[in-house]
Amino acid sequence: MEDEIIVQLSRFGFSKNESKTYLSLLEQNPATGYEISQRSGVPRSAIYDILKKMELNGMVSTIGNKPIQYIPVSITQLFQNLTSKFEHNIDELRKKMD
C-alpha cells in the first residue's frame, strides 16, 4: 500500500524520499530529523534538506527549536495545498497561451 501511495504522490511532484518522509510523519509525529530518517529509511545526510524543502512547500511544520521537531500538515490541508498549486499553475499556463 505504501508503494502505491508513493507512486501517487510522485504524480504531484513528490520525490520518493519526500513521500517516505511525509508518510513517516503521518505515522508518528512530532519527530526530529534523526527519528524521521531512522523510520523512513531516508539517509540522514539528506533528511534535513528534504524537510526544509517540504517546509517551504507547506507540507510540514516545525515546533520547538532544540531539537527542532516536525509535524506533517493534515491530509486535508495537503490536498488543499496541491489543489491550489495546480489551479495556480493552470491559470498561469492559460494566461501565457491566450
N, C-alpha and C positions, 0 to 999 in steps of 0.2 A: 504494500500500500504506500509506504514512504517513497519508493522509487517512482510510483505513478504521480504522486504529488510533486516530486522534484521535476519531473518532465513537464507537468502542467505549469509550475512556477517559471520554468525556463521560457515558456511561451510569453511570459510577461517581463522578460528581461533579467530574471534572477539567474545568477551563476549557480553552479552545483553547490559550491561552498556557502553561498548566501542562503540557499534553500535549506541546507543542513543546519546552518546557524539559526535561522528563523524557527524551523521545526523543533530544534533542541530547546529553544527558549519557550516555545509553546508548552512543551512537556514540563519544564521546571524553570521557574523564574521567581525572583530576580537571581541573576547569576553573574559571576565575574567572567572576564575573558578566558581565564585559565579553565574555569569549570565548563564553559561552553565548548572550548577546544577539546577537553577530555571527553565530553559526552557526544559531541557531534563528529569527531574524527577529523575536524579541520585543523591543519597544523597550527600550533601556537604562534609560529613566525608570521602567519597570515591573518590570524583571527582579529587582531586589533584594527588592521586596515579595513577588513571586511565590516567590522562593527561600526567603524567611523563612517564608511560609505553608506551603510544601512541607516545610520542615524541621520545623515544628511538627506537621505531619500525618504525619511519619515516611516521607516519600517521598525525601528527600535527607539527606545528612550533610555536615558541613563538616570540613575539615582545614586546618591552618595558621592563621595569623592576619594576615599582611601579605604578599601579599593572601590573603584567605580563598579557598579553593578548595572546590568542591562535587563530591560523588560521589553517584550515584543508589543507592538501595537495589536489591538484586538483583531481578530479575523475580519470582523465587520469594518473596522477602520481601514485595514489593509485593502479590502475590496473597494471601499470608497476612494482611497488614495489612487489605486490602479485605474479605476473608472475615470476619475478626474484627470489623471495624466493622459489617458487615452483620448478623452474628449478634447483636451487642450491640443494634443498633437494633431488630431483630425482637423480642428479649427485652423491651426497654423498651416497645415497642408492645403486646406480648402482656399485660404487666402492667397497662397502662393500660386495656386493653379487657376484661380479666377482671372 
